[in-house]
């Protein structure tokens, strides 16, 4: 029941690291091992912005810090899907993945 969950939480303490999933390769890891992006409203659409310090509001879109994961996410249209946007509404700047790898 719930008693074991409460006991486990007490045992583990408060040092819980939030985990997120890379939308490129699907690996689940802690947030500090992933790069955060956000879809920011620009005019009538959205623009993908790297958000290292988690300053932007909205759904964080997480990718491994590897160019390959970013490219796979773009090819699969994972960014607009993860951001819960309609397909063509998200502009992904060509230079965004340059900082990766």
C-alpha positions as CSV (number, residue, x, y, z in Angstrom):
1,X,0.0,0.0,0.0
2,X,1.0,3.6,0.6
3,X,2.9,2.9,3.8
4,X,5.9,1.5,2.0
5,X,6.0,4.5,-0.4
6,X,6.0,6.8,2.6
7,X,8.7,4.8,4.3
8,X,10.8,4.8,1.1
9,X,10.5,8.5,0.8
10,X,11.6,9.0,4.4
11,X,14.5,6.7,3.9
12,X,15.7,8.4,0.7
13,X,15.5,11.9,2.2
14,X,15.0,15.0,0.1
15,X,17.9,14.5,-2.2
16,X,15.6,13.5,-5.1
17,X,16.9,14.6,-8.5
18,X,14.1,15.2,-11.0
19,X,14.4,13.1,-14.1
20,X,13.5,14.0,-17.7
21,X,13.5,12.1,-21.0
22,X,15.5,13.0,-24.0
23,X,13.0,13.5,-26.8
24,X,15.7,12.4,-29.3
25,X,16.9,9.1,-28.0
26,X,14.4,8.4,-25.2
27,X,17.0,8.0,-22.4
28,X,15.7,9.0,-19.0
29,X,18.2,10.8,-16.8
30,X,18.5,13.7,-14.4
31,X,17.8,17.2,-15.6
32,X,21.4,18.3,-15.2
33,X,22.6,15.8,-17.8
34,X,20.2,17.2,-20.5
35,X,19.9,20.4,-22.4
36,X,16.6,22.3,-21.9
37,X,14.7,24.0,-24.8
38,X,11.4,25.9,-24.7
39,X,9.0,26.9,-27.4
40,X,8.7,30.7,-27.0
41,X,5.7,32.6,-28.6
42,X,6.9,34.8,-31.4
43,X,4.3,36.6,-33.5
44,X,1.8,34.0,-34.7
45,X,4.1,31.1,-34.1
46,X,6.7,29.8,-31.8
47,X,10.5,29.7,-31.8
48,X,12.7,27.1,-30.2
49,X,15.0,28.6,-27.6
50,X,17.8,27.0,-25.6
51,X,17.0,27.6,-21.9
52,X,20.0,26.5,-19.8
53,X,19.0,28.3,-16.7
54,X,15.3,27.4,-16.9
55,X,14.2,31.0,-17.0
56,X,11.5,30.7,-19.7
57,X,8.0,29.7,-18.8
58,X,6.4,26.7,-20.5
59,X,7.1,23.1,-21.1
60,X,10.7,22.2,-21.0
61,X,11.9,20.1,-23.9
62,X,14.9,18.0,-23.0
63,X,17.6,16.6,-25.2
64,X,21.0,14.9,-24.5
65,X,23.9,17.3,-25.1
66,X,24.7,15.5,-28.4
67,X,24.0,16.9,-31.8
68,X,22.7,13.5,-33.0
69,X,19.9,13.5,-30.4
70,X,18.9,17.1,-31.4
71,X,18.9,16.1,-35.1
72,X,16.8,13.0,-34.4
73,X,14.3,15.1,-32.4
74,X,14.0,17.5,-35.3
75,X,13.6,14.8,-37.9
76,X,10.9,13.1,-35.9
77,X,9.1,16.4,-35.2
78,X,9.5,15.6,-31.5
79,X,9.9,19.3,-30.5
80,X,6.5,20.5,-31.6
81,X,4.9,17.3,-30.3
82,X,6.6,17.5,-26.9
83,X,5.7,21.2,-26.7
84,X,2.1,20.2,-27.6
85,X,2.1,22.5,-30.7
86,X,0.7,21.9,-34.1
87,X,3.3,20.8,-36.7
88,X,4.4,23.9,-38.6
89,X,4.0,26.4,-35.8
90,X,7.5,25.9,-34.3
91,X,10.6,27.6,-36.0
92,X,13.8,25.8,-35.2
93,X,16.8,28.0,-35.9
94,X,19.6,26.2,-37.9
95,X,22.3,27.2,-35.4
96,X,20.7,25.8,-32.3
97,X,22.5,22.4,-32.4
98,X,25.9,24.1,-32.9
99,X,26.5,24.4,-29.2
100,X,25.9,20.7,-28.7
101,X,28.5,17.9,-28.7
